[in-house]
Amino acid sequence: MIYLTGDPHGNFGRIDEFCGRFNTTKDDIMIILGDAGVNYYGGKKDKRLKEELSSWPVTLFNG
């Protein structure tokens, strides 16, 4: 399944809740429209966020 969402402004809690509610898998794709805030700081904080998001049961794209 392919899902679209608006800009989370660095707060991914709603996406996490969505994944749990709809039992998404890595075969599901969520396209984030807008600036997701994943490359905001450009350092360790962004790296940790990317590692966390990559462990979620969904494939994320930032459009």
Buried (B, 14 or more C-beta within 10 A) or exposed (E): EEBEBEEBEEEBEEBBEBBEEEEBEEEBBBEBEEEBBBEEEEEEEBEEBEEEBEEBBBBBEBE
